[in-house]
Amino acid sequence: MENNKELRKWLDDFELNHPLVIAGPCSAETEEQVLKIAHQLKQTDTTVLRAGIWKPRTRPGNFEGVGALGLKWLQKAKQETGLLTTTEVANPHHVELALQHDVDILWIGARTTVSPFIVQDIADALRGTDKTVLVKNPVNPDLSLWLGAVERFYTADIKKLGVIHRGFSTYEKTRYRNNPEWQIAIDLQNKFPDLPIILDPSHIAGRRDIIFDLCQTALDLNYDGLMVETHYDPDNAWSDAAQQITPETLDQITKDLRIRKVTDDAAEFKNKLSTMRTQIDVIDHQLIDILGKRMKIADEIGALKKSKNVAVLQTKRWNEILGKMILQGEEKNLSEEFILRVFKAIHQESINHQEKVING
């Protein structure tokens, strides 16, 4: 699959002068709603109309989609507007119905991606078709699981493939509904540079006021497109109301987004960039050296605790460190979220070193 240009060709065939825009409601609610949104989106840069037909919910009793009836509404919207259509499929029966209603792009949801058995069943159901498949990242931050799902479709001879980055669940409280974990998506891009990647800012944000910032970050990271939940009356949507925006807002967002160049050939730019990257390399080496020294002290602490039969974890001391580092981080314009992530990793490595000494 690596460096296979077929993966990107389906995207290039659109001949767009802007990133691919997939938009539409979280859920298809009524025929009137789907058609009204489709016609409004036709006036924007939207190429593909999205709508959830089957809505997997964490707990029963919530709205779980209109089911197969909604496929007829998508089909009618496609006929009236010329927009391509896409919806989520979670089993082979969904695939069969979507194919019958000429859905152009099928996406695999985050809850489905976590199950290799279900992914394989869907891949087998699509074998022999020319449909485009987009695979959302799994609920948890697991790059191998994400890539494994893509590879199952590729092995089933589905060449029109892409991924959707919709963020990852976390037990920690953050400003996002699902933490973006940008590094995981970057690692995916580095491993498979020809695999198109699309951002789903709606599920990352969980609220509409930070949709633009997420979209801009994605474009800065060379993403190929955006999937944005859009509704003409977001506050009264039947599902995920807080994260949906109006077609008018989507239109303004796409106008305001800045498309970055991949690079600049000017000698001055290249020289300045090279100098600053060298500075970064020097600092990175210093960071590794400092961390190594810190862990050497952790080994010594472990030896001292072992001699006095003292427990490794000292919660009071850890909370004091964390509090001080958050305050110092703020002075250096470092976010609390970043400080927490870095120092929790450092703390865990310190614990590992001490336990190795104590139990070694």
N, C-alpha and C positions, 0 to 999 in steps of 0.2 A: 504493500500500500504506500510505502514511503516514496515521496517525490513522484507520485502518479498524477499527471496533469489532468486526467479525466475527472478527478475529484473537484477541480475548480472550473472545468469547462462549462458545466451547466449554469454556473453563475455568470460566466463571461457571455454566454449566449443571450442574456437579457440586454446586453449592450447599453448598460446604464451609465450615466455620467455622474452618478452619486451612489453611495452605499445602498444596498438592497434594504427596502423598508417593508416589513411585514406588520400589518396592523389590523385591529378589529377587537371585538369585545372578548372579555374573559370567557363569557358563556353566550351561546346563542339562546335567546329568550323567546322571541316570537319571530314570525316571518317578517312582519313590519319592521321590527328592530334591526334585523340583519340587513334587510334591503336598504333601509334609511342610512345606516352606517356605511354600507358599501358605496352608495352614491356620493356620500360626503367625502369618503376617502379617495374616491376617483379624482377629486379635485386637488389632491395632494401628491406627494412623491411616492405614495404607496404602490407597490407592484403586486403584493399578495395579501389577500383578505384572510385573516385568521378568526377562528371562533371555536370555543370548546363545545363539543357535542356531548361527550361523556366526561364527567367531572369527578375524578377520584377524590374523595374526601377522607380526612383523617378519622372522622367519626360519622356514623350513620345519622340520618335525620336532616342533614343539610341538603341544599339543592345540589343534585348530582347530574344535572344536565337534562336536556330534552330528549336525548337519544337519537335514534336513526332519523326521526322526523326532521331534525335540524339539517341533515345532509341535503334534503330537497331545497331548503332555503339557501344553503350555500351554492347549490347548483344553479338556482334561479338568479342569485346575485352575480354569479360568474357570467351567465348569459346576458344579463342586462348591462353590466359594467365593463366586461372584458378583463376584470381582475382575476388573477390566478387564485386558487383557494388552498387552504391548509387547515388541518385539524389533528388533534392527538389521537393516536390509536394505542390501545393497551392489550390487545389480544388478536388472534387471527380472525375472529368474527368481525371485529371493528375494521380490519384491513379489507375483508371481503365487501363489506357495505360501502366503505370509502371508495374502493375501486369501481363499484357499480354506479356511484354518483360522480365519477370523474374528478375526484379530489386530486389536485396536482402534486401537493407536497404533504407527506405524512411526518408528523413529529412524534418522537418517543419521549414520554414524560420522565421526570426525575425519579418517580417512584417505580417506574418500569425498568429503567436503566440499571437499578440495583439487583435485578434478578436475571442472571444469565439464561435460565431456563425459558423465561417468558420472552426475552429478547430473541433467543434462537427460534422459538415458535413463530414470532412475527417475521423474522428474516426468512424463514422457510416459506411463509405464506406469500411473501413478496418476490420470491425467487422467480426469475423469468419476466419480471415487469421492468419498465423503464422509469418507474417513479423515483422522485427525489425523496430522500429520507434525512431528516435532521434529528440528531440525538442530543437530548438535554443531558447536562451533567447529572450524576447521581446525587441523591439527597446529601450524602456525606462526602467530605473532601477526599476522594479516592481516584486519582488519575488513571490507574490501571483499569479500574472498573469502567470508567468512561471510555477509554480507548478500546477495551475489550468488546464493548457493545458495538462500537463503530466497526471493528474488525469482523464481527459476526455478520454484519450486513455486507461488508465487502467480500467476504468469503462466499456469501450467497449470491454473488455476482450483481450486487447493487452498486453501481459505480457513481451515481449521483448522490454524493454524501456530503454532509456538513454537520457541525455541532452547534448547539445553543448553550451559551453560558448563562445560567439563571441563578447562580449563587448557591451557597451550601448552608445547611442547617448547623447551628451551633448552640450549645447550652449557655453560652455567655451572652449577656445583654449588649447589643451594639446598636448603632443608628440604623441598621438595615434589617429587613425582614429575613433575608438570607445573606450571609456574609459573602462578599464577592470573591475573596481569595484569588486575587488577580494572578498571583504567581503560578497557580495551577493551570490557568488558561495559557499563560506565557509558556510554561513547560510543554503544554500540548502543541502550541504553535511551533516551538523549536523542534519538536520531535517529528511533526507532520506539517511542514510549511505549506503544502498544497491543499490542506483540509480547510475549507471555508469555515469561519467562525462568526457567529451572530450573537449579539448581546440581547438578553431579555431583561431590560432594566426594571420592568414592572415587578417581577418576582424578587429581584434583589432589593429594590427600594421598599416595597410594601406601602409606599405613600407617594403621591404624585409630585411633591415639591422638589425632589432630588432626581427626577427622571433625566432632566437635561444634563446635569453634571455627570451622571453615569454614562450617558450616551457619548459625551465629549471624551471622557476617559477611554472608552472603547475605541473611538476613532483615533485617539492619540496612540493606542496600542495596535493600530492597523487591523482592526476588526473589519469584516466584510459587510456587515449589515446589522439591522436592529429589528427586534420583534417587540412592539409596544402595544399594550392593551389599551384600546380606544373605544369610547362609548359616547353617544351624543348627550346622555344624561348620567354621568358617572356616579353621582351621589345616590342614585336610585337603582344602580345595577344590582342584579340578583346575586352576584358573587364578586368578591374582591373589589368592592366599590372604591376603597381609599386609594388604590394604586392605578386606577384608570384615568385617562385624560380625554379631552374632547378632540375630535378631528381638527378643529381650529388650532388648538394648542399644539398638536402634533405638527401641523403645517408650519407654525412659527418656530418650533424646535428645529425642524429640518432646515429652515432658512438660517437660523442663528448658529448652527453647528459649524465648526471650522474643520475643514479637511486638510490634514497635514501632508506635506511632501515626505516621501520615504527618506530622502536625504537631500543635500545641496552640494553641487559640484564646485562651488566657489572655494578657492584655495584658502582664503581667510577663515571661512567657516570650518573647513577640515582641520586647519592648524589649531584653532582655538578648541575644537572638540577633542582633538588628540591630546592637547595639553591637559584639559580638564579630566579626561579619562585616565591619564597617567596619575594625576593627583588622587583620583578615586582608587586606583590600584594600590598606591602607596598606603592610603588610609585603611583599605581592606586588609592589607598585610599587617598593619599595626593592630587592627581589631583582633585578628586571629592570635597575634602574639600576646595581647592583653588577656584575651579569654583563656589562653593556655596557662598564663601565670595565675589567673583567678582559680582555675581548676586544680592547680598544684597546691594552692592554699586550701582548697576544699579537701584534697587528699590528707593534708596535715590535720585539718579539723576532724576528719573521719578517724584518724589514728588516735587523736586526743579523746574523742567520744568513746572509742573502743576501749581505751585504757580505764575509763571511768564508768563504763556500761551506761552511757547516756544515749537516749533516742536520737535518731537522725533528724527527724522533722521537729523544728522549733517554730511553731506557728506565730508566736508573738514577734520573734525576730524577723520572720519573713514578711509579716504585715508592715513592720516598721520600715524595712528596706523598700517595699513596694510603694508605700506612701511617699517616702523621700524622693524616690526616682520619678514618680509621676509629677511632683512639684518641680523638680529640676528639668524634667522633659518639657514642661510648659514654658519654662524660661528659654529653652532652645527651640521653641516652636515645633515640638514633637507631640503628636496627639497622644492622649491617654490610651487609646486603643493600641497604638504602636508600642508604647512603653510596656503595657501589660503583656503583649504578645512576646516581646523580646525577653523581658525579665522572667516570665514564666518558663520560657525555654531554658534560660540560663539557670534558673532555680532547679529545674528538673535534672539538668546535666550535673549540677552540683550534688544533688541527692544521689544520682547514679554513682558518682565518684566516691561519695562517702560510704554508700552501701557496699561498694566493691571492696573498700578498705576494711570495713567492719566485718564483712562476711567472707573475705578472702583468706 
